[in-house]
């Protein structure tokens, strides 16, 4: 199984492309998939760190980490796959408004005669219409984009990057944080609230990783210790989270690449075939209904049905 399969790339559709194009597209999507796995791993590790500080249990922490990592991975996958739209491609005219495709290829004229043909014939007509549409593909790289949806996706992923960057940094500098917390505990009186409830563990729940019961105090110690370096580390994590989105929205080879065009043609072809099949069987069912008479009894909810057959 390829890495690209993890983000929803259809291998069967990919194989319809020329061999050199398939190799290039798979290389790109495998790289994007690897980036998403790294983002999911960072999120899982960071969530595990947070859970350790809050619950002091490895079992709960690992469960929370795996869950959060899976959620972030699938959310990012959703953002990326829905970003592979057809804006700027001539296929958009047919992909969202199928009636344009039916009208241009005279498929509406088959509404009354589709029932006369086998399903394979209807499938052939749909494929022929798709092949004609393939020759009309053209892409305008300067087409306007929906800036609102782009801004929402960037904001959500940037927010997650900042949140999970703190957890990753806490794991990396846990020893230094514990040294700072130990120094703080020495200067506080034993009756102080922070000393009793934040820096002192419960007898049944010893500290794990960080010697504190507070995320805010942990982050404060982390920020005080790293200074300006924390900003640079946050930016590095932010860049890791943003690179896949940047590739999707800036690379025409991905956003309007051969795979996206072939996927759109496949969906248009499937919709066209289903339209013709629907017209065929609607006619068949309608004919059967017309040959059927129902007799209702005035004093009963039951109905008697009689099939009327044509006399030859």
C-alpha positions in Angstrom: 0.0 0.0 0.0 1.4 3.4 -1.0 1.6 6.3 1.4 -0.7 8.3 -1.0 -3.5 5.8 -0.3 -3.6 7.0 3.3 -4.9 10.4 2.3 -7.5 9.1 -0.2 -5.7 8.9 -3.5 -7.5 6.4 -5.7 -4.9 4.0 -7.2 -7.3 2.7 -9.9 -7.9 6.2 -11.3 -4.2 7.0 -11.0 -3.3 4.0 -13.1 -5.4 5.4 -16.0 -2.7 8.1 -16.5 0.5 7.7 -18.6 3.3 5.8 -16.8 5.6 8.8 -16.5 2.8 11.0 -15.2 1.8 8.3 -12.7 5.3 8.1 -11.3 5.5 11.9 -10.8 2.0 12.2 -9.3 2.6 9.3 -6.9 6.0 10.8 -5.8 4.3 14.1 -5.0 1.3 12.6 -3.1 3.6 10.2 -1.2 5.6 13.2 -0.1 2.4 15.0 1.0 1.2 11.9 2.8 4.5 11.7 4.7 4.2 15.3 5.8 0.7 14.6 7.1 1.9 11.6 9.0 4.6 13.8 10.6 2.0 16.4 11.5 -0.2 13.6 13.0 2.8 12.2 15.0 3.7 15.7 16.4 0.1 16.2 17.4 -0.1 12.7 19.1 3.1 13.2 21.0 2.1 16.7 22.2 -1.3 15.5 23.2 0.3 12.6 25.2 2.5 15.1 27.0 -0.5 17.2 28.0 -2.4 14.2 29.2 0.5 13.1 31.3 0.6 16.4 33.1 -3.2 16.4 33.6 -3.9 12.8 34.4 -0.5 11.3 35.5 -1.3 8.0 33.7 0.5 6.5 30.8 -2.5 4.5 29.7 -4.8 7.5 29.5 -2.1 9.7 28.0 -1.4 7.2 25.2 -5.1 6.8 24.4 -5.6 10.6 24.3 -2.5 11.0 22.1 -3.6 8.4 19.6 -7.1 9.9 19.4 -5.9 13.5 19.0 -3.3 12.4 16.4 -5.9 10.6 14.3 -8.3 13.5 14.5 -5.7 16.0 13.4 -4.4 13.7 10.6 -8.0 13.2 9.2 -8.8 16.9 9.6 -5.7 17.9 7.6 -6.5 15.2 5.0 -10.0 16.7 4.6 -8.5 20.1 4.2 -6.1 18.9 1.5 -8.4 16.7 -0.5 -11.1 19.3 -0.7 -8.5 21.8 -1.7 -8.0 19.8 -5.0 -10.8 21.6 -6.7 -11.4 22.5 -10.4 -11.4 26.3 -10.1 -9.7 27.6 -13.2 -10.3 24.3 -15.2 -12.8 24.0 -18.0 -14.0 20.8 -16.3 -15.6 22.9 -13.5 -18.3 23.9 -16.0 -19.4 20.3 -16.3 -18.4 18.9 -12.9 -20.8 21.0 -10.8 -23.5 21.4 -13.5 -24.0 18.0 -15.1 -26.8 19.3 -17.3 -24.2 21.2 -19.4 -22.5 17.9 -20.1 -25.8 16.2 -21.0 -26.9 19.1 -23.2 -23.6 19.5 -25.1 -23.4 15.8 -25.9 -27.1 15.4 -26.8 -27.8 13.0 -23.9 -31.2 14.6 -23.2 -32.3 13.3 -26.6 -31.9 9.7 -25.3 -34.4 10.1 -22.5 -37.2 8.4 -24.4 -35.1 5.7 -26.0 -32.6 4.7 -23.3 -34.8 1.8 -22.3 -34.2 0.2 -25.7 -30.5 -0.4 -25.1 -28.5 -2.7 -22.9 -26.6 -1.3 -19.9 -23.2 -1.8 -21.7 -24.4 0.3 -24.6 -25.3 3.1 -22.2 -22.0 2.8 -20.5 -20.3 3.1 -23.8 -22.1 6.3 -24.6 -21.0 7.8 -21.2 -17.4 6.8 -21.9 -17.6 8.4 -25.4 -18.9 11.6 -24.0 -16.1 11.6 -21.4 -13.4 11.1 -24.0 -14.8 14.1 -26.0 -14.7 16.2 -22.8 -11.1 15.2 -22.2 -10.0 16.9 -25.4 -11.5 20.2 -24.1 -9.5 20.4 -20.8 -7.9 23.7 -20.3 -6.6 25.3 -17.1 -6.3 29.0 -16.2 -3.7 29.3 -13.4 -4.8 32.8 -12.7 -8.4 31.9 -11.9 -9.8 33.5 -8.7 -9.9 31.4 -5.5 -12.1 31.3 -2.5 -10.0 33.2 -0.1 -12.3 32.7 2.8 -12.0 28.9 2.8 -8.2 29.2 2.4 -8.0 31.6 5.3 -10.1 29.3 7.5 -7.9 26.3 6.8 -4.7 28.3 7.3 -6.1 29.7 10.6 -7.2 26.3 12.0 -3.9 24.6 11.2 -1.8 27.5 12.5 -3.7 27.4 15.7 -3.2 23.7 16.1 0.5 24.1 15.3 1.0 26.7 18.1 -0.9 24.5 20.5 1.0 21.3 19.8 4.3 23.1 19.5 4.2 23.8 23.3 3.7 20.1 24.0 6.7 19.1 21.8 8.9 21.7 23.4 7.8 20.6 26.9 8.9 17.1 26.1 12.3 18.3 24.7 13.0 20.5 27.7 11.3 18.7 30.5 14.4 18.3 32.6 15.1 22.1 32.5 11.5 22.8 33.3 11.6 20.5 36.4 14.8 22.3 37.6 13.0 25.6 37.3 10.0 24.2 39.2 12.2 22.8 41.9 13.8 26.3 42.4 10.3 27.8 42.6 9.2 25.2 45.2 12.2 26.1 47.4 11.2 29.8 47.6 7.5 29.2 48.3 6.3 28.5 51.9 4.7 25.1 52.4 1.3 26.6 53.2 1.2 28.4 49.8 -1.6 27.2 47.5 0.8 26.7 44.5 3.2 24.7 46.7 0.4 22.5 48.1 -1.7 21.9 45.0 0.4 22.5 42.0 4.0 21.5 42.9 3.2 18.7 45.4 2.0 15.4 43.9 -0.9 13.4 45.3 0.2 10.3 47.2 -1.6 8.0 44.7 -0.6 9.9 41.5 3.1 10.7 41.3 4.3 13.2 38.7 5.2 11.9 35.3 7.5 13.9 32.9 6.8 17.3 34.5 6.7 17.9 38.3 3.6 20.1 38.3 -0.2 19.7 38.1 -0.6 22.8 35.9 -0.2 23.3 32.1 -0.1 27.0 32.5 2.7 27.0 35.0 4.6 24.5 32.8 4.2 26.8 29.8 5.3 29.8 31.8 8.5 28.0 32.9 9.1 26.9 29.3 8.7 30.4 27.9 10.9 32.0 30.6 13.6 29.4 30.0 13.7 29.5 26.2 13.1 33.3 25.8 13.3 34.3 22.1 14.3 30.7 21.1 10.7 29.6 21.9 9.4 31.9 19.1 11.8 30.4 16.6 10.8 26.9 17.6 7.1 27.7 17.3 7.8 29.1 13.8 9.6 25.8 12.9 6.6 23.7 14.0 4.3 26.2 12.2 6.2 25.7 9.0 5.9 21.9 9.3 2.1 22.3 9.6 1.8 24.8 6.8 4.0 23.1 4.1 1.3 20.6 2.9 -1.3 23.4 2.5 1.3 25.6 0.7 2.0 22.8 -1.8 -1.7 22.2 -2.5 -2.5 25.9 -3.1 0.7 27.0 -4.8 1.6 24.0 -7.0 -0.4 23.8 -10.2 1.0 20.4 -10.7 -0.9 19.2 -7.7 -4.0 21.4 -7.6 -4.7 21.2 -11.3 -2.6 18.2 -12.0 -3.3 15.1 -14.1 -4.8 13.1 -11.2 -7.3 15.8 -10.3 -8.5 16.1 -13.9 -8.8 12.4 -14.3 -10.7 12.1 -11.1 -13.1 14.8 -12.3 -13.6 12.9 -15.6 -14.2 9.7 -13.7 -16.9 11.3 -11.6 -18.5 13.0 -14.6 -18.5 9.7 -16.4 -20.1 7.8 -13.5 -22.8 10.5 -13.1 -23.6 10.4 -16.8 -23.9 6.6 -16.8 -26.1 6.7 -13.7 -28.3 9.4 -15.4 -28.8 7.1 -18.5 -29.5 4.1 -16.4 -32.0 6.1 -14.3 -33.8 7.2 -17.5 -33.9 3.6 -18.7 -35.4 2.0 -15.6 -37.7 5.0 -14.9 -39.3 4.2 -18.3 -39.5 0.5 -17.5 -41.1 1.1 -14.1 -43.5 3.7 -15.4 -44.6 1.3 -18.1 -45.3 -1.4 -15.5 -47.3 1.0 -13.4 -49.4 2.0 -16.3 -50.3 -1.7 -16.9 -51.4 -2.1 -13.4 -54.9 -1.3 -12.0 -55.8 -0.9 -8.4 -59.3 -1.4 -7.0 -60.1 0.0 -3.6 -63.0 -1.2 -1.4 -65.0 1.7 0.1 -65.3 0.0 3.5 -61.8 -1.5 3.7 -58.2 -0.3 3.7 -57.1 -3.3 1.6 -56.6 -3.0 -2.1 -56.9 -5.6 -4.8 -54.5 -5.5 -7.6 -55.1 -6.7 -11.1 -52.4 -6.9 -13.8 -53.8 -6.0 -17.2 -52.1 -7.7 -20.0 -52.4 -6.8 -23.6 -54.4 -9.2 -25.8 -52.4 -10.4 -28.7 
